Amino acid sequence: MEASWTAILAIGSVGTLAIALWRAWVWRKDRAGEDLEKIYRPLHNEIKTIVEQIKTFTIPRTPAYIRTGKREFPDENWLRISQSKLITRIPLDTRRRLSDFYERMLRDYVDVLSVVENSVKYSVSQAAMGTLDRTIKEAVKAGKDWHWMHSYSSWRLDEALADVLTPEIIRGKDPTDLDIDLLDNDLSKGIKNNLHPEDSLKNFLQSAERWLREDPGLRLFRRQHNEIVENGLSLIVRLEQRIHKIES
């Protein structure tokens, strides 16, 4: 009889252990599924979007851009995760990389882009004033409206050229490789129809290129641009590996 009770207790213990293991397995599976849907997939999608915006130079402007001049990346998922207990469920090394990407690299990138953008506009504007001086003065005297992208008028020619050319220069194009006809046909026609005989668009573009060669900010920005793309792609791979591990 005593042996029978021993056997029963042993069977009961094994059953209890099996139930405990099953419950632990179910808990881990549920938690892994939650991590997948609340942490890894949202971050993966968000960083893919950010990297694509950086590569194509389509970083969103804030609603108050006209007032503040700020741009912001979509970081809602990172803010939600980093400010909750979910952050503790990300391995420490990955957490540090994510924090560095969102909290330092993206913010530094936006700041440098803003500074370099203003610097390039200044260089283009100075080159225009130096080489298209007669055309600009005659346009101002005549009260000429220079139209850009059908949205703005009454801009000085040097400012219009700076706004049209700067995005392309930021993307890595040389001024002498740019065709103003393709970038803004209306502005190009306006310049050609009113160009003073002693002024030259070719001279302007060559002058802009010389100005920009002296700008160290462009070189710094391009290095930073490549660095942040590389880090973003590395994080995407790391998150994909984590997703595949959870799904398998």
WOHUWO-V942663 format. One line per field, one symbol per residue. psi: psi as a letter, one per 30 degrees, with the letter a starting at -180 (. if undefined). A space follows every 10 residues. Layout:
psi = ???
This chain:
psi = eeeeeeeeee eeeeeeeeee eeeeeeeeee eeeeeeffde eeeeeeeeee eeeeeghhkk klfgeeefgl lkljgeeeee efglffefgk keeeeeeeee eefeeeeeee eeeeeeeeee eeeeeeeefe fheeeeeeee efhkkkkjgg fklgkkeeee eeeeeeeeee fgkkeffkjf eeejeeeeee eefgkkfflk eeeeeeeeee effgjfeeee eeeeeeeeee eeeeeeeeee eeeeeef.
